[in-house]
Amino acid sequence: MLFYHIIRLCLCALLFSFCQSAVAKIYRTETFSSQIKSLQVRNAGDWYAPAVVALNTTECIIIDFDELSHNFQDYYYSVVHCNADWTPSDISPFEYMAGFEENPVEDYRTSFNTQVDYTHYRVRLPNDRVQLKISGNYAVTVYSRDDRVIVLQACFSVLEEGISVGAAVRFNTDVDSHGKHQQLSVRLNFANYRVQNPAADFKVYVAQNGRTDNQVLLKKPFLVNMREMTFDYNRDLIFPAGNEFRRFESVNVGYNGLNVERTDYVASYTHVSLYADRPRSSNYAYDQDQDGRFLIRTSQGSDSDSEGEYVFVHFALQWDDPLIPGTVHLNGELTNYILNSGSKMTYDFDRKQFVRTLLLKQGSYNYQYLFVPTGSEKGETALIEGDFYQTENEYRIMVYHRPTGERYDKLIGLCELRAAN
């Protein structure tokens, strides 16, 4: 009997270990400390471009963030190679990088003449200490050297020369005609690329406006031959069209910028109250937005990174009925496109508004409101922003390839498409 119990305990321990390892970590760009603000991951050559650089070129990724103090933090960073789904790949660091596994963040400067003290940090990759050897997805973890606590993650990708990717958007979709949706068609041309089984070996991801909650992995190609694979008439490629992003600007706290109702100074801090937003589900609102991005900018200094002021920005959405079956979230790069407690709005019964206050650095910001139904992790635009086929959404198609016998996903194709009616 004792032997039976020992065997049972061992099996339970093995099963627990297996279940723990089966829940793989998924990396995404996000912060884990309230002291870390204004995290951005950029291609150094183009602010508007995605966080993607070409392999074996001079292109580089820049990771910027602030820590809210003038006390130097001894930050270090490590680089992790990831699969197409942003789980860690099964390869060792010496296979995907040359250089050091742990590196200090040495580029920093303290803020100057600001109400809120902060230190601006920057990581540039590749650099003299880290060179990337293969394509695919990468995650950078930044942590304190003393206690090893991770304060942020920053994700980017490296593209190698591979296949040609084309895409088109149509507004006459399989579910409506010039209505509430946009439908994509995707074409992969691999005439000059060696692949044994494209339908099985390629992984094709499509994202709308930088969001991950409604990103899709295409599984059923419409047509496959020796040179080309197409995805068309595919329900996974039908996206709710949404509406243009809302905008505000706080580049000069001496006057009320775009969409700013008033600016107040309370206890040595600046508070920027935006005009109360209203639902737009009944009308399309054209605006030349930046598809959710923000740009740090101040007109009150020569260096926005170290002279931009932090202000408390007060968001308000007019909404009479608090009893909706779900939650309302602020979405955009200002919340890292993550639908969690950091983006969730609360209801003010006296004002009949959903409200949220964020501490943000001076600049130009895009944002939108997403409704997340109870029990769902996916945001919806229909209830608050509305869905209109005219919306100029940005779509990004990324194609990965894992050849037979390989242990990681190569990034071999990229296409960016802006829907324009």
N, C-alpha and C positions, 0 to 999 in steps of 0.2 A: 504493500500500500504506500509506504514511504517513497519507494522508487517511482511509483506512478505519479505521486504529487510533484516529485522533483522534475520528471519529464514534462509534466503539464506546465509547471512554472517556467521551464526553459522555453517551451513552445510559445507561451504567452509573451515572454520577453522578446523572442525573435519576431513575433507578429507585431508587437508594439514598435520595435525598431524599424521594421519594414514600412509600417504605416507612417511613421515619422519621416522617413526618407522619401516616401512617395509624395508627400506634400512639398513639392519643390518651391523654392522662393521665386517670386516673380519680381523683377526689378522694374522700377519706373522712376521718373524724375520727381522727387519729392523731398521735403524737409522733415526732420524729426525733432527739431528744437524750436521753441517760440522765439529764440534769439536769432535765428537765421531767417533772413528776408531777401527778397528780390533775386531769387535763384533763376538764372537763365543759362541755357546751353545753346551755343550759336556756331555756325560756320563763320570763321573769322573774316572771310571775304565778302559776306553778304548777310546783313541783318535779317532779311526777309526769307532767306533760304532755310531749308530744314537742317537739322543737326546731323548732316551726313558729309563725309569727306571721301575723296577718291584715294584708293590705296597707292602707295609709292609715288606720291606727289608732294608738292609743298603746301597743300591745303592743310588747315589745322582747325581744331575745335577749341572754342574758348568757353570756359565755365566761370561765370561770375556770381558772387553772392556776398552779402553783408552779414556781419555779426554785430549785434547792437551793444557795443561797448568800445572803449579805447584801450581795453586790456588785450594785449597780443595773445592770441590763442595758438598754441603749438599744434596746428593741424597737419595731418598727414593724409595721403590718399593712396588707394589701391585701385587697380584696373582689373575688371572681371569680364571675360568673354561670355556671351550669352547665345542661346539658341534663338531661332526665329520668334518663339513665343516669350522671350525675355527670361527664361529660366537659365540657370548657369549651364554652360556647355561642359561636356565631359572631356576636357583637355586641360593640360597643365599650363601654368603661365609661360614657361619657356617655349611652348609651342605657338603661342599667339603674340608674344611680345619679346623684345630684346631690351635689357636694362634691369632696373631695380623693381622689385615687387612693392616696396613701400617707399614713398617719396614725400618730402616736406612741401607744404604750400609756402613758397618763398616770395610770391608776388603779392604784396599787400600795402595799403596806405590808409591812414586814419582820416576820418571826415574833418572838414575844415569849415568853421563858422556856421555850424548847424545846431539847431535846438536839440535834436536827438543825436547822441554820440553813436558812431558806428565805425567799424573797420571794414574796408572793401578788400575782398580776396579774389584772386584770379588764378585759374589753372589753364595752361595751354598744352594741348596734345596734338600730335607727338611733340616731344622736346628732347633735350640732350640726355635725359635720364630714362625716357620711355619711348621706344619705337614699336609701332604696331606691325605685325608680320602678315596677318591674314585679314580677310574681309569678314563681315558679319556685324552683329550687335555687340556693343560694349556698355558696361556700367561702371561708373567711377563712384567709389564710396569715400567720403571724407569723414575723418574721425579725429578725436582728440588723442594726442600721443600718450597722455598720462593715463587716462582711464579706458581708452579704446572704444569709447562710446561714439557710435555713428551719428553724425548730425545731418547728413544729407546724402542723397544719391542723385547722380546725373547720368542720363542715358544719351548715347549717340550711336551712329552706325558708320561703318567703313564699306565703301562700294568698290568692287573690282570690275574690270572690263569683262562683260559677259554677253548678255542678250539685249535685244531692242524691245522696249515696252511702249505700246501705244494705247490710248484710251480715248473715249468719246462720251459725252453726256447727252442724253436726249430727254425731252420734257413730255413727250408722248409715251408714257410708260405702260407696263403690262397691267397696272392697277388703276390708272386714271390718265386722262389726256389734258395736259396743261393745267394740272391741278395742284396737288399737295406733295408730289414726289419728284425725284430725279433718278434716272436709271442710267447706269454706266455699262459700257461694253469695254472689254479689255482684250488686247491682242499681244501675245508673246511671239517674237520672231527669233528662233534659235538656229537659223540656217548655218551660222558660222560658230556654233557652240556645240561641244560634244555632250550629249545626254542620252542615256539608254532608255529611260522610261519617263518622259516629261510629266505625264499625268500623275505619276506616283512620286517622282523625285523633286518636283517643284512645289514650293509653298508660296502662295500668292495672298498677300494681306492688303486690304483696302481700308483706309481711314478717312474720315471726314473732318476737316477743320482741326486736326491735331487731337481729336478725341480718341480715347481708348475704350470707352464704355460701349460704343456702337461699332467698333472695328469688326471686320468680317474676314474670315479665312475661306477663300474660294476652294471648293472641293469637286465640283462637277463641271468640267470644261464642256463647251458646246461642240467644239471641233478640235481634233488632234490629228496632225500628220507629221511627216518627217521634218518639216521646216517651221511649223507654226502651231500654236495652240490659242484658241479663243474662248472667252467667256462672254456669252450673250444670252438674252432672254432668261436671265438668272434672277430669281427672287431675292437672293442675297445681295444683289447689286442694285436693289431699289432702296433708296434712302429717303426718309422724310426730309423735305427741302428746308424747313426752318425759315428763319428770317435773318436779315443782316444783323451783325452784332451792334449792340449799343456802344456808345463811346463817351469818354469824358477826358478832360485835360486839366492838369494841375502844374503846369510848367512855371507859373509865377504865382506865388501865394499872396502877392500884393493886389491881385484883382481876381474876380471870379472867371475861371476859364470855361471852356465848352462844357455845357450840361451841369455847371456848378451853380447852385442857388445862392449859397452864402459861404463865407469863410470867417471862422471865429477863432479867437486866441484865448485859450483857457489854461491857466496854470502853466504858462510857458510852452504850451503845445498848440499846434495848428490843427483845427478841425475843419474839414471840407464836407459840406452837406450837399449832395446831389439833388437835383429836382426829383421828386417822387415819380418813379416810372409807373406806367400803366400797361395792362395787357394789350398785346397787338395781334391777337388771334383773328381779328376781323379785317386787317388791312396789312398789305405789304409796305414796308418802309425802306425805300432805297437809301443807301448810304455807302460811301467809299470807305469800307472798313478794312481792317488788317486781319480778318479771320481769327480773332481771338487773341492776338499778340499784344504785348505792351512794349513800349520804348521808354527807357529811362532818359529824362531830359529836363534840364532846368535852364531858364533864361537869366538866372540870378548868379551865375558863376560860369567859369570857363571849363570846368571839369565836372560833368554830371555824375560821374561815378563816386567822387569824394565830396562834392559840394551840393549835391541834390538833397533836399530836405525830406524828412519823413513826416507824413501828415496822416491823421486819422480821417479816413474816408467813410462817410455814412451813406449806405445804400438803403433805398426804401422802394418797395413795390406795393402800390395800392391794390388791396384785395379785400373785398367785403366779407367773404365766407371763409372762416378759419378751418372749417371741418372738411378738408380735402383728404382723400385717402392716400396720403403719401407725404413727401417732403419737397421743399423748394430749395434749390441750390444756385449759387453763383458759379458760373462756368467761364473758363478762359484760362489763359496762361497765368493770370494773377492768382489763381487757385491751383495751378499745375494740372488743370483739366481733371481733377480728382473729385469725385462726389463722396465726401465724407463729412465728419463733424466740422472740419475746417472751412467748408464751403456752404454748410447748411444755414439757412436763414430761420429766424424765429419770428413768431407772430406777436405783434403789439396790438392787444385788443382795444386799447383806447384810441389809437390812431388808425386802426383797421388797415394795417400794413405788415408785410413781411419786411424785416429789417436785418441789417448786418453791418458791422463796423470792422474795417480792415486797416491795419497800419501799412501804408504803401509809400514808396518813394516817389518823388515828383516825376511826372511823365505823362505820356499819352497811353490810355488803356482802352481795350475792348473787353466787353463782357456780355453775357446773356443769362437768362434765367431758365433753368431746366427743372421740370417736374419729375420726380422719381416715385413711381407708384409703390405702395407698400409691398414688400416681398421681392422687389426688383432691384437690380443694380444698374439698370440702364436708364439714362435720362431721356425725357421726351420734350420736344419743343411745342407740340400742338396746343397745349392748354394755355400757355402764357405768351409765347412768342408767335405762335401760328406757323403754318407750313405753306410756303408759296413757291411755285416752280421757278419764279424769276430770281430767287436768291442766288447770289454769286458765291457759292461754296467752293472750298478748296479741297480737292481729293488727292490723296497720295497712295500710289501703288508701289509696293516693295516686293520683289521676287527673290526668294531664297532657293538654294539648291544644295542638297546633301547627296553626293554621289554614293553609290554602293561601296560600303567599306569605310566611309568617312565617319568621323565622330562629331562633326560640327556643321552648321548651316552657313554656307557662303551667301553673301548678298551680291547678286549678279545683275540685278535690274532695278531701275527706279524711274518712276514717271509721276510728275506733278501736273495736275489738270485743274483749271478754274472754270467752273460752270458759268457760262455767260449766255443769256437768252438773246 
